[in-house]
Amino acid sequence: MRIDAHHHLWDLSRREQPWMDGPWADPIRRSYALTDLAPHLTEHGVDRTLVVQSSSSYEETAELLTLVAGEGPVAGVVGWADLLDPALAEVLASLPAGLVGIRHQVQDEPDPDWLIRPDVLRGLGILADSGLAYDLLVTPRELPAAHAAVRAVPQLDFVLDHAAKPAVATGDWQPWADALSALAGLPNVSCKLSGLVTEADWDAWRPQQILPYARHVLEAFGPGRVMFGSDWPVCTLAAGYEDIVALAESATGHLGAAERSDVFGGTAGRVYGVGTSSTQGSPGR
């Protein structure tokens, strides 16, 4: 079972995407539907996917959840919810089946310690009680707070998106590498092998610039806590879906078959509770 654990879909006729805040986003400033992604999944033998929120909107989350109930490849949704909402538990309970996790654009918060605010930690505890995972969308700036939050809520499964966005374009290694290793030392966090290509020079990247970062992720977390994600269509700013798959296959080429199977499906299946027909549409893990 091969799973793409991180992609997006959006309809600009329904809502804007505020993060598309400049000309840099013009190449992807259009709507993307599952029909646009499907040929790539077929070509690369991807059986199931996890679609991830792109706007801070309950309406978007509800729309994405309709895809889980269909016959298509979407096995679950990492949606958005207001962690500060006093009624968070009730809101989560009201959402349709298929929600497997929550994500917030922590990287856009002015406060680098946003994750360890008492009201945020309360919300993270509610996610754990609701059987959901939490995707960490952070940069190296927020990694210390992410580490503290993961320690503070040990009953919650955390998933680090895009390996915390290391500075691939400049080749900087620290403090990212040590902070990532420290985070990997906590058992309730895993990491997506995703999003690295858009941290490189979009027009001039080479695999040898990206692979050391990917291999550090694998060494720090181990294949059993790493999952492949394409970050499509954002990845197309720098590379095609086929390039992302090739990079992941190159990064994992030294692993055994069982370990590669973890990265390309097993880890996501365990963490999010998806991957087979019996888990499709089930809430939480």
C-alpha positions as CSV (number, residue, x, y, z in Angstrom):
1,M,0.0,0.0,0.0
2,R,1.7,3.2,-1.2
3,I,0.5,6.4,0.4
4,D,1.2,10.0,-0.4
5,A,0.9,11.5,3.0
6,H,0.8,15.2,2.1
7,H,-0.8,17.0,-0.8
8,H,-3.2,19.8,-1.2
9,L,-6.4,20.7,-3.2
10,W,-8.0,24.1,-3.5
11,D,-10.7,25.9,-5.4
12,L,-10.0,29.6,-5.9
13,S,-13.6,30.2,-7.0
14,R,-14.7,29.3,-3.4
15,R,-12.0,31.0,-1.4
16,E,-8.6,32.8,-1.7
17,Q,-5.4,31.3,-0.3
18,P,-3.9,34.1,1.7
19,W,-0.5,32.5,1.7
20,M,-0.2,33.1,-2.0
21,D,1.0,36.6,-1.2
22,G,3.2,37.6,-4.2
23,P,4.2,36.9,-7.8
24,W,6.2,33.9,-6.6
25,A,2.9,32.0,-6.4
26,D,1.6,32.9,-9.9
27,P,2.6,29.4,-11.4
28,I,0.2,27.7,-9.0
29,R,-2.5,30.4,-8.7
30,R,-5.3,28.3,-10.1
31,S,-7.7,25.7,-8.7
32,Y,-6.5,22.1,-8.2
33,A,-8.9,19.1,-8.1
34,L,-8.4,15.5,-7.4
35,T,-8.7,14.8,-11.2
36,D,-5.5,16.9,-11.7
37,L,-3.6,14.7,-9.2
38,A,-5.0,11.3,-10.2
39,P,-2.7,10.7,-13.3
40,H,0.4,11.2,-11.1
41,L,-0.9,8.7,-8.6
42,T,-1.6,6.1,-11.2
43,E,1.8,6.6,-12.9
44,H,3.7,6.1,-9.6
45,G,1.6,3.4,-8.1
46,V,0.2,5.5,-5.2
47,D,-2.8,3.8,-3.8
48,R,-4.1,6.3,-1.1
49,T,-3.5,9.9,-0.1
50,L,-3.9,12.3,2.7
51,V,-5.1,15.8,1.7
52,V,-3.9,18.6,4.0
53,Q,-5.5,21.9,4.7
54,S,-4.2,25.0,2.9
55,S,-6.4,27.7,4.5
56,S,-7.6,28.4,8.1
57,S,-11.2,27.4,7.3
58,Y,-13.7,24.9,8.7
59,E,-15.5,25.2,5.4
60,E,-12.5,24.0,3.5
61,T,-12.0,21.1,5.9
62,A,-15.6,20.0,5.5
63,E,-15.3,20.1,1.7
64,L,-12.1,18.0,1.8
65,L,-13.8,15.5,4.0
66,T,-16.4,14.8,1.3
67,L,-13.6,13.3,-0.7
68,V,-13.0,10.6,1.9
69,A,-16.5,9.2,1.5
70,G,-16.1,8.7,-2.2
71,E,-14.5,5.9,-4.2
72,G,-11.3,7.9,-4.9
73,P,-7.8,7.6,-3.3
74,V,-8.2,10.1,-0.4
75,A,-8.0,8.1,2.8
76,G,-8.1,11.0,5.2
77,V,-7.9,14.7,5.8
78,V,-5.5,16.8,7.9
79,G,-7.8,19.7,8.4
80,W,-7.8,23.0,10.3
81,A,-9.4,23.8,13.6
82,D,-9.0,26.7,16.0
83,L,-7.0,25.3,18.9
84,L,-8.0,28.3,21.0
85,D,-11.7,27.7,20.7
86,P,-13.2,26.8,24.1
87,A,-15.7,24.6,22.3
88,L,-13.0,22.8,20.3
89,A,-14.0,19.3,21.4
90,E,-17.6,19.8,20.3
91,V,-16.5,21.3,17.0
92,L,-14.3,18.3,16.2
93,A,-17.1,15.9,17.2
94,S,-19.4,17.6,14.7
95,L,-17.1,17.2,11.7
96,P,-17.8,14.3,9.2
97,A,-15.8,11.1,9.4
98,G,-12.4,11.0,7.7
99,L,-10.7,13.6,9.8
100,V,-7.3,12.2,10.9
101,G,-5.4,15.2,12.0
102,I,-5.3,19.0,12.4
103,R,-2.8,21.6,11.2
104,H,-2.2,25.3,11.8
105,Q,0.2,27.5,10.0
106,V,2.5,28.0,13.0
107,Q,5.2,29.3,10.8
108,D,3.1,32.4,10.2
109,E,2.5,33.2,13.9
110,P,4.6,36.3,15.0
111,D,5.3,34.5,18.3
112,P,7.9,31.8,17.8
113,D,6.7,30.3,21.1
114,W,3.0,30.1,20.0
115,L,2.9,26.3,20.3
116,I,3.6,26.4,24.0
117,R,1.0,29.0,25.0
118,P,-1.2,27.4,27.7
119,D,-4.3,27.8,25.6
120,V,-2.6,26.1,22.6
121,L,-1.4,23.2,24.8
122,R,-5.0,22.8,26.0
123,G,-6.1,22.5,22.4
124,L,-3.5,20.0,21.6
125,G,-4.6,17.9,24.6
126,I,-8.2,18.0,23.1
127,L,-6.8,16.7,19.8
128,A,-5.3,13.7,21.6
129,D,-8.5,13.1,23.4
130,S,-10.3,13.2,20.1
131,G,-8.0,10.6,18.5
132,L,-6.4,13.0,16.1
133,A,-2.8,13.7,15.1
134,Y,-1.3,17.1,14.9
135,D,0.8,18.3,12.0
136,L,3.6,20.7,12.9
137,L,4.1,23.3,10.2
138,V,7.2,25.0,11.5
139,T,10.5,26.4,10.4
140,P,13.8,26.1,12.4
141,R,12.8,29.3,14.3
142,E,9.9,27.4,15.9
143,L,11.6,24.0,16.4
144,P,12.5,24.7,20.1
145,A,8.8,25.4,20.9
146,A,7.8,22.4,18.9
147,H,10.1,20.3,21.0
148,A,8.6,21.6,24.2
149,A,5.0,21.1,22.9
150,V,5.8,17.5,21.9
151,R,7.2,16.9,25.4
152,A,4.2,18.6,27.1
153,V,1.6,16.5,25.3
154,P,3.1,13.0,25.2
155,Q,-0.3,11.3,24.5
156,L,-0.6,13.1,21.1
157,D,0.9,11.9,17.9
158,F,2.8,14.8,16.2
159,V,3.9,14.8,12.6
160,L,6.6,17.3,11.5
161,D,5.8,18.6,8.0
162,H,8.5,19.3,5.5
163,A,11.3,18.4,8.0
164,A,10.8,21.9,9.5
165,K,12.0,23.6,6.2
166,P,15.8,23.5,6.4
167,A,17.7,26.2,4.4
168,V,18.5,23.9,1.5
169,A,19.0,26.9,-0.9
170,T,21.9,28.3,1.1
171,G,23.2,24.9,2.3
172,D,23.0,25.9,6.0
173,W,22.9,22.9,8.3
174,Q,22.7,24.3,11.8
175,P,20.8,24.9,14.0
176,W,18.3,22.8,12.0
177,A,20.2,19.5,12.1
178,D,20.7,19.4,15.8
179,A,17.2,20.7,16.6
180,L,15.7,18.0,14.3
181,S,17.7,15.3,16.0
182,A,16.5,16.5,19.4
183,L,12.9,16.4,18.3
184,A,13.4,12.9,16.8
185,G,14.5,11.8,20.3
186,L,10.9,12.1,21.4
187,P,8.8,9.0,20.7
188,N,5.5,10.7,19.9
189,V,6.7,12.5,16.8
190,S,7.3,11.4,13.2
191,C,8.4,13.3,10.1
192,K,7.2,13.8,6.6
193,L,9.8,13.5,3.8
194,S,8.2,16.3,1.9
195,G,8.6,19.9,0.9
196,L,12.4,19.9,0.6
197,V,12.6,20.8,-3.1
198,T,10.8,24.1,-2.6
199,E,13.4,25.0,0.1
200,A,16.1,24.7,-2.6
201,D,16.7,27.0,-5.5
202,W,13.6,26.4,-7.6
203,D,15.4,26.8,-10.9
204,A,18.8,25.3,-10.2
205,W,18.5,22.6,-7.6
206,R,20.2,19.3,-7.9
207,P,19.5,16.1,-6.0
208,Q,22.9,16.1,-4.3
209,Q,21.9,19.4,-2.6
210,I,18.7,17.9,-1.2
211,L,19.6,14.4,-0.4
212,P,21.8,15.1,2.7
213,Y,18.8,16.8,4.4
214,A,16.5,13.8,3.5
215,R,19.0,11.3,4.7
216,H,19.4,13.2,8.0
217,V,15.7,12.9,8.5
218,L,15.9,9.2,7.9
219,E,18.8,8.8,10.2
220,A,17.3,10.9,13.0
221,F,13.8,9.4,13.0
222,G,14.3,6.0,11.5
223,P,12.2,4.7,8.6
224,G,9.4,3.6,10.9
225,R,8.7,7.3,11.8
226,V,9.2,8.8,8.3
227,M,6.5,9.1,5.7
228,F,6.6,10.2,2.0
229,G,4.6,13.2,1.0
230,S,4.7,15.0,-2.4
231,D,3.5,18.4,-1.3
232,W,1.7,18.6,-4.6
233,P,0.9,21.1,-6.2
234,V,3.2,23.4,-4.2
235,C,6.1,21.2,-5.2
236,T,5.5,22.1,-8.9
237,L,7.0,25.5,-8.2
238,A,10.3,23.7,-8.3
239,A,9.7,20.1,-9.6
240,G,7.2,17.7,-11.0
241,Y,5.6,14.9,-9.1
242,E,7.9,12.4,-10.8
243,D,10.9,14.4,-9.5
244,I,9.6,14.3,-6.0
245,V,9.1,10.5,-6.2
246,A,12.6,10.0,-7.7
247,L,14.2,12.1,-4.9
248,A,12.4,10.0,-2.2
249,E,13.4,6.8,-3.9
250,S,17.0,7.9,-4.1
251,A,17.0,9.0,-0.4
252,T,15.7,5.6,0.6
253,G,17.7,3.5,-1.8
254,H,20.0,2.2,0.9
255,L,17.2,0.8,3.0
256,G,15.7,-2.6,3.0
257,A,12.4,-3.4,1.4
258,A,10.5,-3.4,4.7
259,E,12.0,0.0,5.7
260,R,11.1,1.5,2.3
261,S,7.6,0.2,2.7
262,D,7.4,2.1,6.0
263,V,8.4,5.4,4.4
264,F,6.1,5.0,1.4
265,G,3.0,3.9,3.3
266,G,3.4,2.0,6.5
267,T,4.3,4.9,8.7
268,A,1.4,7.1,7.5
269,G,-0.9,4.2,7.8
270,R,0.0,3.6,11.5
271,V,0.2,7.3,12.6
272,Y,-3.0,8.4,10.9
273,G,-4.9,5.1,10.9
274,V,-5.4,4.9,7.2
275,G,-4.4,2.8,4.2
276,T,-6.8,0.0,3.9
277,S,-10.5,-0.2,2.9
278,S,-11.4,-1.1,6.4
279,T,-10.0,2.2,7.8
280,Q,-11.3,4.5,5.0
281,G,-13.6,7.1,6.4
282,S,-12.9,6.2,10.0
283,P,-12.5,9.2,12.4
284,G,-9.1,9.7,14.1
285,R,-6.5,7.0,14.2
